[in-house]
């Protein structure tokens, strides 16, 4: 009888470990883990250990219930147009005028080897296209730099390589020391103030538009908000489950970021 009880507890602990690990994977897929804003944080092993610790006790609902909720949410997001409805209030699209003083292309991060992430590239291409159509003669481009216990890594070269492909590019002004949308707005205001510019077309990802444009307006710009053309937005009726899950991560991040900016008084 004692061996049987021990074996049952071992099986329950193993089941708890598996469920805990899978719940952590699901949370990562949905973007829940990313809200902690800790780079390279992976909680699979801690979640598995926690699941093993409580799996054979009365506390096992602490693992099974969140896992069930996360699994259900993954299925709903992947196979329904839920994220399209959720994203709609976050997207701002203004009428594009004949001219503005400058075009601002916001950054979306870069890889460890200094290459733009796909959303950064999509934003840059949208900005260059508008410049080519004559919206402005100047494009302000956010340029990121990062040092993680080693040499400084930047997407500068990759940005320049893409800009060099344009036959007759507008004047490009790189804006450094950007870490958040707020710092982008402040840095670009300093550049614009020195040149007497007041109107700005802000180019960013669709779900980032409302927060980003409100942030730029809060520092004194007259803003024209332009959602970038994304290759995999995940918001269309024919989107794949993978694209919908990616879009949900963006929605979740923007929802919390907007609440944070509002609480700090950076936007209204």
N, C-alpha and C positions, 0 to 999 in steps of 0.2 A: 504493500500500500504506500509506503514511504517513497519507494522508487517511482511509482506511478505519479504521485503528487509532484515529485521533483521534475519528472519529465514533462508534466503539464505546464509547470512554471517556466521551464526552459523554452518550450514551444511558444508559450504566451509572450515571453520576453523577446524571442526572435521575431514573432509576428509584430510586436510593438516596434522593434527596431526597423523592420521593413516599412511599416506604415509611417513611422516618423521620418525616415529618409525620403520616401515618396512624397510625403506632405511638403517637405522642404524643397524638393525638386519642383513640385507644382507651384509653390509660393514664388520660386525663382522665375518660373515661366510666366507667371502673372505680373511680375514686377514688384511683388510685396517686399521681397528681401532688399531690393534696390532702394527702397525708401529710407533705409538706414544710412545711405550715403557713405558707406565705408568701402573704398576700392578693394577689389579682389577678395571680398568677404564671401566665404562659402560655408553654409551651415548644415551641409548634408550629414557630416559625421556627428556633430553635437546633437542634431535632431534624432539621429539613429540611436545614440547613447541614451538620450532622454526617453525615447520610446521603449528601449529595452528596460530601463529602470522602472518605468511605471506600467509596462505591458502586463505584468503578472500581478498587479495590485488593483485596488478599487479605484485608483486614479487613472486607469487606462482610457476613460472617456476624454481626458485632456489631450490625448493623441488622436483617438479615433474620430471624435467629433470635428475638430479642425480639418483633419484629413478628408473627411466626407464633404465638408463645405468647399474646400479647395478643389477637390475632384469635380464636384458638380459645377463650380464656377468655370473651371477649365473647359468642360464640355459645352456649357452654355455660350461662352465667349467664342469658342472655336467653330461652332456649328450654327450660330444664329447671327443676325445683324445687330446684336445688342450694342456693340462698340460704336457703330455708326450713329445710333441715337444718342449715346452718351457724349460723343465727341462734338456734336453739332453746336452746343452752346459755347465751346471753347474756340471755335473758328470765326475769325473776323476777316472779311474780304471787302475792302473799300474800292470805290470807283477810281480808276487810275486816270489822273489828269494828263494834260499835255506835257507839263514839265514840273520837276521838283529841283531843289538845290542839289541834292545828292541821293544816292541809293546806298542803303546800309545792308550788308550781307552778314547775318549773325552766324556764329560758329555752333557746331553740334558735336565738337570733340574730334579727337584723332586717335590713331592706333599707336601701339607702343613703338612701332618702327617709323613714325612720323608721316603716316598717310592719312588723308582726310577720311572720316567716316562717310558713309553713303549719303546721309542727310546733309552734311556739310557741302558735299559736292553738288547735290541737287539744289541747295540754296544758292551756291555760287553761280551755277549755270543759269538759274532763273534771273539773278541779278545782272549778269553779263548780257543776257538776252534783252532785258529791258533797257539797258544802257545802249545796246546796239540799235534799238528801235527809237532812241532819242529822248528817253525820259529824263536823263541827266548825263552830264559829261564826267561826273566823278562818282566812283564807287568806293565806299568805305568797307573794308573787309576785316573782320575780326581774325586775329592771329593768336593762337594759343601756344604757350610754352609750359613745359612741365619737367621737373627733375625728381626722379625717384631714387635717391641714394646713388646717383650716377650722373652721367652727362645730361645736359639739358636736351630734351626732345621737343621738336616743334614741327608743325605742318607747313612751315613757311615755303620750303622747296616744292612741296606738292601743290600748294596754292599757286605758286608762280608758274609751275609747269602747265597748269590748266589755263591760266590767264594768257600765257604766251601762245596758246593755240588760236586765240582770237586775232583775226587779221588786223583789225583797227580798234584796239581796246580803248575804253575810256581811261581817264586818269585814275589810277588805283592808289588808294591810301590805306596802308595796313595799320590797324589799330591793335596795339599790344596790351599786355597786362589785363586781359579779360578772363574772368573766372566764373562770373555769373551774368545773367541778363542785366542785372542792375549795374555791374561794373562796365559792361558794354555800353550801356546808355550814358553813363558818366564820362567815359573815355571819348566817346563819339561827340558828346556835347562840347567837350574841351576843344576838339578839332574843329567843330562847326562854328563855335563862338569866335574863334580866332579868324574865321573867314567870313563871318556875317551871314551864315546859313541858318535858316529856320525851318524849312520844309524838308522832310525826309521820307523816302519810301523804304519801309522796313521789310526785308525779305527773311522769312523764317518758315519753319515747318507749320502745316496747317493748325495743329492743336496747340502750338506755341504762340500763335498770332495774338490772341486776345491779351494774354499776360504781357507779352513782349511789347506790343504797341502801347498798352497802358503804361508800362514802365518808361518808355521813351517820352510819352506825353507828359508824364509826371515830372520829368527833368526839363521840360520847356519846349520840346519839339512840336511842330505841326506835322502829324504823322499820316502817311498813306500806308495802310496795312495790306501786304501782298503775300498770300500763302505761296510757298514754293511748290513747284511741280515735283512731286515725289514719285519715284518709280514703283514703290511698294507701300502705298498708304494704308492698306487694310481697311478702307472705309467704303469700298464699292460693293455692290451686290454679288459680284463674281470673285471677291477676294478669297484667297485660300485660308484654311484654318491657321496656318503659320503666320500669315500677314495680319489676321484679326488679333491673334495673341500679341503680336508685336505692337499693334495699334493700341491694345488695351494697356500695355505697359506704359505707353506714352500718355494715355488718358489718365492713368492712376498717378503718374508722376506730376503731370500738369495740375491735376486737381489739388494735390497736397502743396505743390509749389505756389499756386495761386493763393491758397489760404495763408501760407507763410508770408507772402509778399503783402497781402492785405493787412495781416496782423502787425507787420512792421511799419505800415504806413507808406509803403513804396508804390502801391497802386490803390485805387478805390473800387 
